[in-house]
Amino acid sequence: MNSDSVWITGPSRSGKTARLVKQFCKWVLSQTRTKEIYYTKSRGRKNSDSLLKRLYLHQTEPGVLVLAANDENRRNLADRIVTATEGKYPVRCKTPLGFIQDEVILFWPLLIESLKLKAQFPVRLHPETEQELATKLWRSQLDEGTLHRAGQNSVDAEGLAPLAEAPREQRLRTSGQNEYRLVRRILDLLQLGAYSGTACEKIDKVLVSAIAQHDNSTNLEPEFIASLLVDWRNWCLERGFLTYGIITELYGKYLLPDPIYQQQLTKRYQAVLADDVQDYPAIARHLFELLLDSGAVAAFSYNPDSVVRLGLGSDPNYLEELSARCQQETLTQPPLSCLADSLVTPMLDLITEQMFALSLPEAVQSIQTTSRAQLLRQTAEVIVKAVKVGQVQPNEVVVIAPGLDALARYTLTEILTKQNIPVEPLNNQRPLISSPIIRGLLTVLTFVYPGLGRLVDRDAVAEMLVVLSREVSGVGGENTSSTSPSSSTSSSPYIDPVRAGLIADYCFVPHPDQPNLLPVTAFDRWDRLGYAATTGYSEILQWLEEQKAQQEMRLIPSPISLLDRAIQRFVWNGSNLPYDQLAALRELLETAQHYWEIDTRLRQTHTSGDIGTQRPSDAPTGNVSISSRETIAEFIQLLRRGTITANPFPVSSIGPQSNAVTLATIFQYRSSRRSHRWQFWLDAGSPLWAKGGAATLFGAPFFLQERLGEPWTVEDEQLAEKQRLQRILADLLARVSERVYLCHSDLAVNGQEQLGPLLPLVHACVSGVPEPAGV
């Protein structure tokens, strides 16, 4: 056991992170120790003294490896350390996967030498690009009866008949869903195996005794899955492509055991500070053990109730074994008001023991309705009333749901904002294509580049005209003062939807190769459009014609440049855009830049069997090669599938937090480590409270070190759901200080009765909303 290392255990909000920050300051900012180091020549000091000496003598470089569970916690931890140290010590805080990615890229030449790879700079694939390229690479093998075998016994989420018995249209649609789901599951297995330290070639040994008994919808041989993953990994390494799974495997299998890397790693870091290690993958323990064996000291925080990423690759029990090498500290609940101490035990008794005689205290109230629409309305009304009378501020309220669907999000947001109560969806990952601005900019590409006419219709043209006319300078000129009605601060477009529809009906000429827009005079009654709409349309038409001419002369370097020109000319135009629009535009440009970077790398390789390289029919036609057209078309279709969301870096706006009601799923809220005075548990009767849902990857239990390769039985699933529910209750109740509302409707959105595990709690608490008179 290392006497200088510390293992800090405690529930949520017990001060674990503050204790880590204090430990960091003890390591690097002890003034007394500093003076002794510089002005005395004493010998025989403890290990901590030698650590401080090394840190202070190399204060221009961080000597402490600081890690956090996710990106939001990473930023918060880094800010707290910088504040506590007054910025006197450089801090480089990372997530475990972020650190591994940086190390692989930093020591890429070492991997090139050991793996005999082509000397080229690595490019990391985004998940959506990884999915697309892997599907193309495997399609020939997946088409040979594999999809049928993988989906012949599957039943979709709506409880439809097996695929073989479904109508033809449904079979085609389900076949595409099966392909997407199957490719995603196979790629997730590579990632889970890498997190657990299992080599790609040995994944079949883990799956051989587990996968056949777990899910009939993936009725594939483990050897076949392993061969697909090996082919995918080798294909990516030949071209310098890296995914999260490949990066982690390279680090655990090749980089971490390398003596040269170990020497450099132990020289750079003499201390480790890791927060919330219960959410770290198993490979993180291998890293920590290497540093501890080399003499480094460490400080870890562990929360058994806040295991959020158990189904996403974390291995909390395996990481907890590190506590045997450290001095252990246990923190209790802080003196701050918290409902966990008084509510966790009776709630668990009600759920597990079915003790219906128990009643919950007044701090827990219920909102019960028959339909979910009534539930959403009454929940919003309770929040509005409490805010209006001053019981609570909007930023002290959070609505938590096991699955926050678009209907609930829209209804709550609409009702609250109409009462001047702002709403902040937590990490709202809406598809990028849901933004009208993004759809309008994609339509611009179809008019400038030939061969994309089948991707545009009249509705898209009308929407493009409305979007682009918001910042057109035709009325008042580009330099119009911001105080004028026609300035960029005005939210009204020069071409309203009705006029845009008329223009699209009479001036849009569809064509599969070269769609066109006619002058406004092609509309017989163009004088009815008005001066503003006519001028705005004329300027849009003139700009598009200019871009077409420049594209024919090859003066537009890439579609990214065209998108940037359109944004500069029509969307931004010197204005201050709202944060959500700015985030969507930034994500569009980042995605486009990444997509064409991958396309350029693919075109640089001309070996047989490539995907995305130049095709036999790649002869330039109209100054745009056919493959370039196909790349643009695939990019537009990728966005239209809704797989890309507007989450650029940084993912949050700069400035103080807004006074808004928070909307979040259980996973999002627990990951953010926030706390509120009031919590509203939406759909309290839903069975999803005990399910992992999207936060659980297929095959995740197979790769836990304590049961590596063991089959996942029904009893295991029931035990996991019970433990998950216990952790959720303990974690959420530790993050609320005053009141919990259990919001329950007898019927779910699909009309089915809700009989979830929390239903006894709803029946045991006081109703927070009186029944209307006469009902």
Buried (B, 14 or more C-beta within 10 A) or exposed (E): EBEBBBBBBBBBBBBBBBBBBEBBBBBBBBEEBBEBBEEEEEEEBEBBBEBBBBBBEEEEEBBBBBBBBBBBBBBBBBEBBBEBBEEEBBBEBBBBBBBBBEBBBEBBEBBBEBEEBEEBEBBBBBBBBBBBBBBBBBEEEBEEEBBBEBBBEBBBEEEBEEBEEBEEEBBEEBBEBBBBBBBBBBBBBBBBBBBBBBBBBEBBBBBBEBBBEBBEBBBBBBEEBBBBBBBBBEBBBBBBBBBBBBBBBBBBBBBBEBEEBBEBBBEEBBBBBBBBBBBBBBBBBBBBEBBBEBEBBBBBBBBBBBBBBBBBBBBBBBBBEBBEBBBEBEBEBBEEEBBBEBBBEBBBEBBEEEEEEBEBEEBBBBBBBEBBBBBBBBBBBBBBEBBEEEBBBBBBBBBBBBBBEEEBBEBBBEBBEEEEBEBBBBBBEBBBBEBBBBBBBBBBBBBBBBBBBEBBBBEBBBBBBBBBBBBBBBBEEEEBEEEEEBBBEBEEBBBBEEBBBBBBEBBBEEEEEBBBBEEBEEBEEBEEBBEBBBBBBBBBBEBBBEBBEBBBEEEBEBBBBBBBBBBEBBBBBEBEBEEEBBBBBBBBBBBBBBBBEBBEBBBEBEEEEBEBBBEEEBEEBBEBBBBBBBBBBBBBEBBBEEBBBBBBEEEBBEEEEEEBBBBBBBBBBBBBBBBBBBBBBBBBBBBBBBBBEEBBBBBBBBBBBEBBBBBBEEEBBEEBBBEBBBBBBBBBBBBBBBBBBBBBBBBBEEEEEBEBBBBBBBBBBEEBBEEEEEE
